[in-house]
Structure formats: C-alpha cells, structure tokens
Amino acid sequence: ILRVLRWKVAFAIIIVWLLWTMSKEEDRARWVFSAHLQQPEISYVVLGPLKILSDRPVFTAHGRDPDLLDPFTSHEFELARNWDSSPIVENVRRGDYDLVILGGRWPWHVVSYFRGIAYFSPALVKAINENYRVLCSTMSSAVLKPRVREVEVAPAMLGLALGQPCGVGLHGHPPDLTVPPDAR
C-alpha cells in the first residue's frame, strides 16, 4: 500500500508540474497573439503617407515606399559583406524618413538584437542619434522625427499603431540609442 501511495503522490506531482508548465507556455502564446501585436488594419492607416524606418516590419510595410523591411537580415548581410547600408545611413542623415519607429523592446534605447546581431549597424544608430529626436514614446517603443523638419502626425494617432498611448514626456530629446555590447 505504501508503494502504491508513493506512485500516486509522484504521479500527482508530475501532473501539477505539467499543468504549471502548460500555463506558462499558454501565457507566452497569449502574449504573441495579443491585441497589441494583432492591431486592426485601421490602426496603421495613419502610417500610410509617411516614409518609415523601423525595427518592426509591420510599421515599415504600412508606410510609404517601404525599404529595409527586414533590418536584422540586412545587417547580417552587411556583416558578411553582401550588402551595404550606406544608402540607408545617408537617407537618415538627410532626414528622408518621416519617422523612425522602434517598437517592442524594453528599454527602447537599446537597439533590438537577435543571436548577437543588432537590427541596425553602429553607423545607422549613430546617424539616427545625430539626426532624429523623440516625437513620443512608451516604455517599450519610441517614435522619432527628423531634427531638421516637422512631420504632420499627432502622437495620439501613433498610439493606435503602437497599441498603447504614445507619451510626449521625452519630446524633442535625442534618442541616445545604443547597440548592446554583446551584439555586433
């Protein structure tokens, strides 16, 4: 009887552990498919007339004349010397992009990276820091505008695309973006 009881207790512990593990996986899945990532198309309408550079393809794709749709792969190609980002860097220096949108990473000052590769090259980060200022921000996102000209878009309208209100507390400040020290 003691042996059977031990098996039942061990089996119950395993079941509880599996249920706990499944609940954590369900939380991750819920985050991935959450509303802030699955915005209705109407949320992105405000981006349509704007030329956008972003670390999130969804913002770039909804803007005018999208380029650099996959910044991670582009920088990976650049590191392998199969692509040159200098035209994008020059566009940033001239302020050609109406908005630079950094989304989905906390803190947003740190450039997103994956497997040790930053989404933007150090040269591109430097150009953004020198030529763009904060229009509005959230804890995990920022919208930057050119330093040399105004862009006709209200932060409240951008909040719809970001999935949360875009505050103006840092309006006009330099973005001070950094590439993580362990990323290339």
KOLPATOR-610168 format. One line per field, with one value per atom (N, C-alpha, C, CB): residue in one letter; atom name; x, y, z. Coordinates in steps of 0.001 Angstrom, whole numbers, padded with zeros to 6 digits, m for minus. Each point is the difference from the previous one (the first is absolute). Glycine has a CB too. Layout:
type c(a,...) $
atom c(CA,...) $
u c(X,...) $
v c(Y,...) $
w c(Z,...) $
//
This chain:
type c(i,i,i,i,l,l,l,l,r,r,r,r,v,v,v,v,l,l,l,l,r,r,r,r,w,w,w,w,k,k,k,k,v,v,v,v,a,a,a,a,f,f,f,f,a,a,a,a,i,i,i,i,i,i,i,i,i,i,i,i,v,v,v,v,w,w,w,w,l,l,l,l,l,l,l,l,w,w,w,w,t,t,t,t,m,m,m,m,s,s,s,s,k,k,k,k,e,e,e,e,e,e,e,e,d,d,d,d,r,r,r,r,a,a,a,a,r,r,r,r,w,w,w,w,v,v,v,v,f,f,f,f,s,s,s,s,a,a,a,a,h,h,h,h,l,l,l,l,q,q,q,q,q,q,q,q,p,p,p,p,e,e,e,e,i,i,i,i,s,s,s,s,y,y,y,y,v,v,v,v,v,v,v,v,l,l,l,l,g,g,g,g,p,p,p,p,l,l,l,l,k,k,k,k,i,i,i,i,l,l,l,l,s,s,s,s,d,d,d,d,r,r,r,r,p,p,p,p,v,v,v,v,f,f,f,f,t,t,t,t,a,a,a,a,h,h,h,h,g,g,g,g,r,r,r,r,d,d,d,d,p,p,p,p,d,d,d,d,l,l,l,l,l,l,l,l,d,d,d,d,p,p,p,p,f,f,f,f,t,t,t,t,s,s,s,s,h,h,h,h,e,e,e,e,f,f,f,f,e,e,e,e,l,l,l,l,a,a,a,a,r,r,r,r,n,n,n,n,w,w,w,w,d,d,d,d,s,s,s,s,s,s,s,s,p,p,p,p,i,i,i,i,v,v,v,v,e,e,e,e,n,n,n,n,v,v,v,v,r,r,r,r,r,r,r,r,g,g,g,g,d,d,d,d,y,y,y,y,d,d,d,d,l,l,l,l,v,v,v,v,i,i,i,i,l,l,l,l,g,g,g,g,g,g,g,g,r,r,r,r,w,w,w,w,p,p,p,p,w,w,w,w,h,h,h,h,v,v,v,v,v,v,v,v,s,s,s,s,y,y,y,y,f,f,f,f,r,r,r,r,g,g,g,g,i,i,i,i,a,a,a,a,y,y,y,y,f,f,f,f,s,s,s,s,p,p,p,p,a,a,a,a,l,l,l,l,v,v,v,v,k,k,k,k,a,a,a,a,i,i,i,i,n,n,n,n,e,e,e,e,n,n,n,n,y,y,y,y,r,r,r,r,v,v,v,v,l,l,l,l,c,c,c,c,s,s,s,s,t,t,t,t,m,m,m,m,s,s,s,s,s,s,s,s,a,a,a,a,v,v,v,v,l,l,l,l,k,k,k,k,p,p,p,p,r,r,r,r,v,v,v,v,r,r,r,r,e,e,e,e,v,v,v,v,e,e,e,e,v,v,v,v,a,a,a,a,p,p,p,p,a,a,a,a,m,m,m,m,l,l,l,l,g,g,g,g,l,l,l,l,a,a,a,a,l,l,l,l,g,g,g,g,q,q,q,q,p,p,p,p,c,c,c,c,g,g,g,g,v,v,v,v,g,g,g,g,l,l,l,l,h,h,h,h,g,g,g,g,h,h,h,h,p,p,p,p,p,p,p,p,d,d,d,d,l,l,l,l,t,t,t,t,v,v,v,v,p,p,p,p,p,p,p,p,d,d,d,d,a,a,a,a,r,r,r,r) $
atom c(N,CA,C,CB,N,CA,C,CB,N,CA,C,CB,N,CA,C,CB,N,CA,C,CB,N,CA,C,CB,N,CA,C,CB,N,CA,C,CB,N,CA,C,CB,N,CA,C,CB,N,CA,C,CB,N,CA,C,CB,N,CA,C,CB,N,CA,C,CB,N,CA,C,CB,N,CA,C,CB,N,CA,C,CB,N,CA,C,CB,N,CA,C,CB,N,CA,C,CB,N,CA,C,CB,N,CA,C,CB,N,CA,C,CB,N,CA,C,CB,N,CA,C,CB,N,CA,C,CB,N,CA,C,CB,N,CA,C,CB,N,CA,C,CB,N,CA,C,CB,N,CA,C,CB,N,CA,C,CB,N,CA,C,CB,N,CA,C,CB,N,CA,C,CB,N,CA,C,CB,N,CA,C,CB,N,CA,C,CB,N,CA,C,CB,N,CA,C,CB,N,CA,C,CB,N,CA,C,CB,N,CA,C,CB,N,CA,C,CB,N,CA,C,CB,N,CA,C,CB,N,CA,C,CB,N,CA,C,CB,N,CA,C,CB,N,CA,C,CB,N,CA,C,CB,N,CA,C,CB,N,CA,C,CB,N,CA,C,CB,N,CA,C,CB,N,CA,C,CB,N,CA,C,CB,N,CA,C,CB,N,CA,C,CB,N,CA,C,CB,N,CA,C,CB,N,CA,C,CB,N,CA,C,CB,N,CA,C,CB,N,CA,C,CB,N,CA,C,CB,N,CA,C,CB,N,CA,C,CB,N,CA,C,CB,N,CA,C,CB,N,CA,C,CB,N,CA,C,CB,N,CA,C,CB,N,CA,C,CB,N,CA,C,CB,N,CA,C,CB,N,CA,C,CB,N,CA,C,CB,N,CA,C,CB,N,CA,C,CB,N,CA,C,CB,N,CA,C,CB,N,CA,C,CB,N,CA,C,CB,N,CA,C,CB,N,CA,C,CB,N,CA,C,CB,N,CA,C,CB,N,CA,C,CB,N,CA,C,CB,N,CA,C,CB,N,CA,C,CB,N,CA,C,CB,N,CA,C,CB,N,CA,C,CB,N,CA,C,CB,N,CA,C,CB,N,CA,C,CB,N,CA,C,CB,N,CA,C,CB,N,CA,C,CB,N,CA,C,CB,N,CA,C,CB,N,CA,C,CB,N,CA,C,CB,N,CA,C,CB,N,CA,C,CB,N,CA,C,CB,N,CA,C,CB,N,CA,C,CB,N,CA,C,CB,N,CA,C,CB,N,CA,C,CB,N,CA,C,CB,N,CA,C,CB,N,CA,C,CB,N,CA,C,CB,N,CA,C,CB,N,CA,C,CB,N,CA,C,CB,N,CA,C,CB,N,CA,C,CB,N,CA,C,CB,N,CA,C,CB,N,CA,C,CB,N,CA,C,CB,N,CA,C,CB,N,CA,C,CB,N,CA,C,CB,N,CA,C,CB,N,CA,C,CB,N,CA,C,CB,N,CA,C,CB,N,CA,C,CB,N,CA,C,CB,N,CA,C,CB,N,CA,C,CB,N,CA,C,CB,N,CA,C,CB,N,CA,C,CB,N,CA,C,CB,N,CA,C,CB,N,CA,C,CB,N,CA,C,CB,N,CA,C,CB,N,CA,C,CB,N,CA,C,CB,N,CA,C,CB,N,CA,C,CB,N,CA,C,CB,N,CA,C,CB,N,CA,C,CB,N,CA,C,CB,N,CA,C,CB,N,CA,C,CB,N,CA,C,CB,N,CA,C,CB,N,CA,C,CB,N,CA,C,CB,N,CA,C,CB,N,CA,C,CB,N,CA,C,CB,N,CA,C,CB,N,CA,C,CB,N,CA,C,CB,N,CA,C,CB,N,CA,C,CB,N,CA,C,CB,N,CA,C,CB,N,CA,C,CB,N,CA,C,CB,N,CA,C,CB,N,CA,C,CB,N,CA,C,CB,N,CA,C,CB,N,CA,C,CB,N,CA,C,CB,N,CA,C,CB,N,CA,C,CB,N,CA,C,CB,N,CA,C,CB,N,CA,C,CB,N,CA,C,CB,N,CA,C,CB) $
u c(000834,m000834,000877,m001825,002903,000889,000619,000475,m000135,000585,m000995,001464,m002695,m001059,m000244,m001072,001094,m000208,001129,m001222,002463,001130,m000173,001493,m001915,m000234,m001086,000687,m001740,m001097,000464,m001662,002461,000517,000947,m000220,001111,000923,m000767,001751,m002777,m000823,m000712,m000316,m000201,m000685,000984,m001631,002840,001009,000334,000951,m000811,000287,m001139,001368,m002588,m001155,m000025,m001289,001516,000015,001112,m000924,002110,001123,m000340,001623,m002217,m000374,m001049,000519,m001502,m001011,000610,m001703,002629,000675,000796,000122,000628,000802,m000891,001722,m002826,m000926,m000567,m000584,000298,m000549,001023,m001445,002727,001035,000119,001233,m001310,000042,m001226,001316,m002452,m001217,000140,m001369,002024,000242,000851,m000173,001203,000846,m000802,001994,m002799,m000816,m001001,000263,m000836,m000963,000683,m001301,002552,000723,000262,001059,m000647,000314,m001220,001758,m002907,m001210,m000856,000042,000557,m000753,m000413,001234,m002114,m000584,001036,m002101,003136,000954,000855,000041,m000002,000718,m000937,001716,m002967,m000984,m000974,000210,000344,m000816,m000875,001764,m002965,m000806,000656,m002073,001797,000602,m000207,m000383,m000730,m000299,001059,m002451,003082,001002,001211,m000769,001066,001191,m000254,000847,m002074,m000345,000806,m002305,002543,000741,001426,m001387,001939,001363,000090,000468,m001571,m000021,000755,m002123,001946,000694,001433,m002213,002677,001308,001070,m001172,002369,001169,000567,000531,m000463,000328,001195,m002396,003264,001081,m000320,001752,m001760,m000366,000719,m002222,002338,000523,m001114,001800,m003028,m001145,m000597,m000479,000554,m000474,m001446,001601,m002445,m001410,m000144,m000664,001492,m000083,000542,000237,000901,000603,m000929,002289,m002869,m000858,m001253,000858,m001354,m001198,000307,m001050,002321,000378,000156,001138,m000768,000200,001372,m001505,001581,001254,000870,m000078,m000415,000769,001332,m002154,003166,001292,000512,000511,000534,000573,m001079,001787,m002527,m001084,000484,m001332,002560,000534,001361,m001246,001258,001268,000997,m001259,000779,000922,000765,m001534,000813,000646,000891,m001948,001503,000814,001322,m002083,002043,001245,000852,m001151,000506,000741,000739,m001704,001025,000644,001134,m002166,001959,001036,001245,m001776,001577,001136,000752,m001231,000507,000632,000525,m001526,001428,000462,m000763,002259,m003554,m000853,m001012,000285,m000229,m000934,000643,m002028,001666,000566,m001137,001994,m001949,m001072,000226,m000358,001416,000296,m001141,002398,m003150,m001129,m001070,000432,m000682,m000976,000549,m000868,002138,000640,m000078,001560,m001317,m000065,m001427,001938,m002937,m001403,m000304,m000647,001171,m000208,000690,m000153,001357,000732,m000749,002155,m002786,m000760,m001375,001211,m001631,m001334,m001095,000836,m000506,m000982,m001136,001825,m001580,m001059,m000833,001418,m002733,m000887,000027,m001462,001511,000031,000963,m002376,003018,000725,m000776,002331,m002853,m000793,000764,m002168,002446,000650,m001059,002302,m002591,m001111,000277,m001405,000805,m000042,001188,m001366,002196,001121,000098,001255,m001061,000197,001413,m002419,003178,m000319,000229,000607,m001364,000080,001317,m002478,003232,001288,001029,m000489,000279,000935,m000524,000681,000116,m000403,m000278,001385,m002490,m000347,001104,m002438,002591,000997,m000482,001872,m001296,m000342,001268,m002411,002678,001179,001286,m001487,001612,001221,000123,001016,m002070,000038,m001065,000833,m000379,m000912,m000812,001589,m002794,m000843,000544,m001956,002664,000575,001502,m002145,002884,001460,000366,000289,000913,000439,m000047,001460,m001135,m000052,m001433,002009,m002967,m001402,m000495,m000375,000757,m000380,000569,m000070,001319,000629,m000747,002221,m002579,m000730,m001375,001217,m001902,m001308,000176,m000852,001826,000238,000308,000835,m000110,000399,m001092,002317,m003229,m000935,m001474,001678,m002013,m001401,m000182,m000285,m000922,m000381,m001278,001085,m001338,m001188,m001246,001351,m002315,m001317,m000889,000252,m000277,m000756,000548,m002078,001708,000526,m000917,002306,m002079,m000619,001168,m002183,001914,001080,000815,m001384,000721,000691,000086,m000771,000300,000011,000326,m001682,002224,000238,m000240,001681,m002172,m000180,000888,m002401,003291,000950,m000340,001780,m001523,m000248,001299,m002411,002523,001229,000243,m000319,001547,000391,m000195,001657,m001513,000017,m001360,002273,m003297,m001320,m001108,000951,m002128,m001172,m000738,m000207,m000448,m000819,m001417,001976,m002923,m001387,m000672,m000105,000353,m000665,m000085,000851,m002000,m000223,000372,m001842,002532,000332,m001217,001901,m003045,m001202,m000379,m000791,000992,m000310,000994,m000983,002227,001019,m000245,001635,m002266,m000336,m000860,000150,m001005,m000821,000878,m001868,002865,000881,000885,m000022,000462,000877,m000759,001477,m002788,m000800,m000093,000656,m000123,m000086,000285,000711,m001141,000228,001487,m002082,002370,001372,000201,000103,000607,000184,001025,m000630,000483,000882,000998,m001824,002022,000909,001432,m001458,001896,001366,000052,000557,m001659,m000082,001180,m002507,003185,001099,001358,m001642,001668,001277,000686,m000904,002226,000697,m000323,001870,m001916,m000377,001060,m001359,002633,001089,m000061,000013,m000208,m000044,001384,m001903,001914,001264,m000149,000580,000522,000067,000511,000416,m001075,000471,001455,m002343,003112,001424,000254,000419,m001361,000192,m000581,m000052,m000342,m000548,000935,m002384,002370,000804,m000914,001707) $
v c(m001195,001195,001257,m001257,001249,001156,000258,m000458,m000599,000121,000603,m001970,001555,000533,001469,m002288,002625,001384,000892,m000800,000321,000766,000267,m001013,000001,000159,001046,m002396,002337,000961,001425,m001794,001957,001319,000492,m000532,m000345,000373,000366,m001511,000743,000271,001344,m002479,002779,001267,001171,m001168,000994,001064,000249,m000618,m000442,000141,000729,m002111,001769,000648,001488,m002168,002505,001399,000751,m000637,000045,000642,000218,m001073,000059,000136,001098,m002431,002495,001045,001380,m001601,001746,001272,000393,m000469,m000493,000258,000405,m001643,000946,000345,001397,m002420,002815,001342,001068,m000894,000648,000962,000089,m000479,m000644,000004,000701,m002138,001964,000664,001514,m002028,002478,001430,000552,m000286,m000454,000438,000081,m001032,000014,000000,001150,m002497,002748,001090,001333,m001311,001495,001235,000146,m000108,m000986,000048,000388,m001733,001224,000271,001106,m002372,003165,001027,001138,m000590,001403,001080,001007,m000294,000566,001032,m000461,000859,m002150,m000483,m000284,m000966,000835,m000313,001170,m002465,003625,001197,m000094,001344,m000819,000067,000915,m000422,000177,000764,001504,m001955,002351,001424,000695,m000511,m000212,000600,000513,m001513,000904,000350,001019,m002249,002671,000944,001284,m000966,001423,001236,m000086,000408,m001618,m000169,000061,m001380,001207,m000083,001076,m001055,002328,001047,000266,001013,m001723,000290,m000989,000989,m000506,m000843,m000425,001198,m002517,m000506,m000938,000221,m000049,m000938,m000592,001291,m002610,m000623,m001325,001118,m001511,m001325,m001039,001040,m000603,m000903,000149,000147,m001199,000079,000451,m001780,001515,000373,001513,m002010,002781,001459,000462,000221,m000763,000375,m000350,m000347,m000838,m000468,000850,m002293,002883,000826,001444,m001472,001814,001354,000121,000287,000917,000305,m000501,002032,m002586,m000475,m000787,001968,m003093,m000731,m000537,m000613,000755,m000625,m000523,001537,m002310,m000623,m000723,001779,m002662,m000720,m001026,000345,m000806,m000961,000506,m001937,002843,000604,m001014,002083,m003112,m001013,m000690,m000356,m000151,m000708,000951,m001592,002820,000982,000229,001104,m000956,000213,m001271,001717,m002863,m001264,m000078,m001138,001523,000044,001018,m000678,001797,001025,m000531,001800,m002507,m000572,m001023,000370,m001061,m000975,000674,m001784,003098,000797,m000323,000091,m000412,m000265,001119,m002436,003459,001120,001218,m001542,002719,001234,000897,m000178,000574,000828,001494,m001769,002155,001429,000805,m000633,000093,000794,000265,m000982,000008,000188,001023,m002384,002253,000947,001415,m001812,001965,001319,000546,m000619,m000238,000427,000524,m001694,001002,000434,001345,m002411,002562,001275,001179,m001277,001027,001069,000208,m000528,m000374,000106,m000432,001846,m002739,m000443,m000818,000002,m000687,m000782,000933,m002105,002061,000840,m000431,000373,m001679,m000535,m001177,000748,m000876,m001219,m000567,000840,m002051,m000611,m001199,000773,m000710,m001094,m000639,001131,m002385,m000588,m001343,001207,m001394,m001327,m000434,m000507,001396,m000410,000990,m001049,000510,000852,m000174,m000144,001164,001375,000248,000723,000170,000222,000651,000210,000366,000626,m001014,001744,m003003,m001058,m000609,m000494,000541,m000513,m001508,001792,m002215,m001424,m000823,000576,m001774,m000913,m001431,001623,m002490,m001418,m000786,000440,m001415,m000849,000803,m001733,002798,000791,000978,m001871,002013,000935,001076,m001824,003085,001122,000205,001084,m000570,000271,001140,m000819,001763,001125,000020,001308,m000912,000101,001179,m001020,001012,001152,001310,m001544,001514,001216,000523,m000805,m000101,000399,000546,m001734,001102,000480,001396,m002373,002588,001310,001058,m001114,000778,000949,000325,m000895,m000093,000249,000918,m002256,001950,000833,001449,m002021,002233,001359,000766,m000825,000130,000677,m000140,m000362,m000334,m000182,000325,m001768,002176,000311,m000759,002294,m002464,m000722,000839,m001179,000572,000612,m000421,000009,m001326,m000536,m001389,001336,m001844,m001303,m000700,000854,m002152,m000828,m000645,m000451,m000451,m000689,m000880,000032,m000583,m000940,000459,m001781,002967,000494,001487,m001749,002170,001429,000352,000042,001153,000544,001227,m000878,000856,001093,000765,m001293,002590,000850,000684,000366,000076,000677,001270,m000922,001184,001187,001262,m001374,001254,001183,000420,m000663,m000128,000381,m000589,000117,000444,m000485,m001041,002212,m003114,m001017,000168,m001624,001674,000224,m001307,001950,m002334,m001172,000207,m001540,001215,000197,m001261,001644,m001486,m001162,m000853,001312,m000679,m000764,m000959,001906,m001494,m000863,m001156,001965,m001723,m001048,m001044,001648,m001243,m000945,m001148,001861,m001598,m001065,m001065,001641,m001220,m000952,m000740,001454,m000764,m000616,m000916,001988,m001808,m000838,000536,m001912,003106,000650,001481,m002120,002959,001436,000327,000426,000524,000431,001333,m001221,001213,001189,000961,m001358,002627,001038,000517,000630,m001365,000419,000190,m001186,000436,000119,000756,m002134,002771,000723,000955,m000179,000082,000888,m000455,001773,m002785,m000501,m000902,000131,m000191,m000958,m001419,001661,m002616,m001362,m000736,m000050,000402,m000660,m001519,001904,m002374,m001433,m000613,000323,m001562,m000722,m001417,001372,m001872,m001398,m000766,000556,m001642,m000749,m000433,m000792,000795,m000329,m001424,001611,m002511,m001387,m000251,m000709,001776,m000148,000690,m000087,m000442,000614,000784,m001856) $
w c(000000,000000,000000,001222,m000434,000024,m001365,002400,m003084,m001336,m000987,000485,m000449,m000871,000332,m000175,001451,000416,m000519,002054,m002008,m000531,m001494,001748,m002483,m001438,m000258,m000378,001168,m000183,000305,000597,000465,000347,m001101,002473,m002917,m001077,m001262,000970,m001293,m001177,000151,m000368,001562,000246,m000142,001553,m001052,m000118,m001467,002253,m003015,m001433,m000703,000053,000265,m000622,000350,000100,001163,000416,m000735,002269,m002364,m000700,m001472,001601,m002258,m001408,m000200,m000336,001230,m000102,000177,000853,000085,000217,m001237,002464,m003030,m001194,m001168,000797,m000967,m001097,000186,m000269,001504,000225,m000386,001863,m001587,m000390,m001515,002126,m002809,m001463,m000571,000029,000620,m000455,000153,000634,000445,000179,m001132,002477,m002877,m001113,m001293,001115,m001370,m001219,000029,m000191,001337,000130,m000311,001735,m001283,m000287,m001494,002266,m002906,m001428,m000817,000343,000030,m000763,000625,m000753,001614,000706,m000932,002089,m001573,m000801,m000471,001265,m000453,m000428,m001168,002328,m002611,m001171,m001169,001519,m001250,m001028,m000172,000531,m000763,m000146,m001249,001187,m001098,m001210,m001034,001362,m002610,m001102,000173,m001513,002081,000161,000861,m000236,001144,000881,m000757,001791,m002923,m000750,m001103,000514,m000710,m001067,000126,m000098,001304,000224,m000556,002048,m002166,m000494,m001530,002018,m002713,m001456,m000753,000309,000006,m000771,000459,m000378,001389,000590,m000436,001940,m002177,m000289,001360,m002249,002486,001334,m000039,000645,000319,000284,001363,m001391,001482,001263,000189,m000117,001373,000311,m000033,001403,m001638,m000129,m001400,002499,m003303,m001390,m000149,m000503,001482,m000134,m000148,001363,m000680,m000119,m001355,002503,m002901,m001279,m001157,000975,m000929,m001094,m000162,000395,000677,m000094,m000381,001690,m001776,m000399,m001511,002198,m002626,m001424,m000445,000180,m001363,m000605,000985,m001526,002021,001019,m000519,001052,m000223,m000250,001345,m002006,001977,001187,000822,000040,m000737,000661,001013,m002038,001919,000959,000473,m001104,002073,000412,000564,000466,000214,000537,m001125,001957,m002955,m001106,m000795,m000129,m000051,m000725,000718,m000871,002185,000735,000003,001441,m001401,m000096,m001345,001507,m002589,m001323,m000020,m001074,001753,000049,000723,m000023,001113,000730,m000848,002148,m003028,m000901,m001271,000900,m000972,m001148,m001299,001082,m000912,m001156,m000239,000423,000390,m000124,000642,000023,m000501,000517,000486,m001568,002810,000566,m000220,001703,m002382,m000142,m000646,m000173,m000801,m000510,001073,m002262,003126,001080,001000,m000286,000627,000925,m000570,000833,m002117,m000632,000032,m001485,001237,000106,001405,m001752,002759,001387,000232,000767,m001250,000182,m000618,m000004,m001142,m000668,000633,m002120,002983,000600,m000951,001403,m002341,m000998,000605,m001674,002758,000635,000861,m000011,m000198,000796,001462,m002010,002226,001360,000078,000374,000765,000354,001181,m000828,000669,001058,000556,m001081,002355,000704,000883,m000044,m000192,000722,000635,m001532,002674,000582,000820,m001863,002319,000854,001160,m001972,003148,001155,000480,000638,m000394,m000354,m001488,002321,m002889,m001443,m000411,m000046,000980,m000317,m000485,001704,m001350,m000403,m001299,002427,m003457,m001311,000111,m001187,000600,000021,m000639,m000085,000574,m000569,000168,000506,m001304,000033,m000301,m000723,001553,m000165,m000199,m000974,001746,m000028,m001147,001112,m001916,m001133,000217,m001583,001638,000178,m001277,001645,m001487,m001161,m000843,001285,m000661,m000711,000226,000227,m001238,000112,000897,m002301,002858,000794,m000792,001303,m002593,m000829,m000119,m001286,001136,m000092,001339,m001785,002870,001337,000235,000867,m001249,000156,m000808,000376,m001614,m000852,000587,m002011,002548,000630,001205,m000774,001627,001183,m000358,001173,m002252,m000387,m000733,m000133,m000530,m000904,000341,m001696,002761,000386,001475,m001769,002111,001374,000337,m000139,001412,000457,m000277,001792,m002448,m000181,001163,m002535,002803,001119,000324,m000646,001820,000394,000995,m000399,000508,001036,000744,m001354,002252,000702,m000953,002093,m003120,m000883,m001453,001505,m001812,m001376,m000028,m000654,m000479,m000185,m001456,001888,m002095,m001340,m000090,m000212,m000768,m000191,m001258,001189,m001183,m001163,m000391,000683,m001927,m000431,000821,m002324,002600,000762,m000831,001289,m002611,m000862,m000549,m000585,000839,m000535,000858,m002324,002181,000729,m000836,001199,m000527,m000643,000540,m000276,m000629,000391,000426,m001579,002822,000571,001507,m001859,002412,001432,000778,m000508,001625,000827,000366,000895,m000681,000345,m001122,001420,m002655,m001136,m000081,m001229,001601,m000034,001076,m000908,001986,001061,m000501,001623,m002595,m000572,m000653,m000372,m000388,m000668,000996,m002025,003076,000995,000952,m000161,000240,000888,001413,m001378,001613,001305,m000191,001218,m000294,m000152,m000129,001314,m002180,m000247,000698,m002232,003358,000825,m000552,001925,m001596,m000517,001044,m001563,002626,001061,m000466,001569,m002575,m000522,m001324,001145,m001526,m001270,m000156,000062,m001217,m000315,000499,000046,000786,000516,m001032,002354,m002321,m000876,000451,m000437,m000475,000373,000816,m002049,001884,000731,m000136,001612,m002847,m000245,000200,m001619,002068,000159,m000564,002067,m002562,m000412,001203,m002473,002860,001163,m000173,000412,000672,m000115,m000498,001834,m001609,m000453,m001388,002379,m003070,m001359,m000999,000907,m002137,m001064,m000919,000119) $
//
